[in-house]
């Protein structure tokens, strides 16, 4: 559930509310003696932060998948060593 920031239009009170996305927006200022209307402020949201040495595609793979990947990695360099045929040179253009 996200936190929402609200600001009162009358007294300027800014506050944060932890509520579900399905909940209705707040309308009244919670400050005592203030009957002003509040509006929800737009937030940028939380940034995604990665900490640690790194995250890789194979970090959460099963042991059988990792064993198969190691077996395949031994065959991959042989396939890469085959040379592709060179393209044929372009025919010269005839001049007028």
Secondary structure, DSSP 4 states (H G I P E B T S, - for coil): --EEEEEETTT--EEEEE--TTSPPP-B--STT---BEEEPP---PPP---SS---TTTT--HHHHHHHHHHHHHHHHHHTSPPPPPPPPPPPPP-
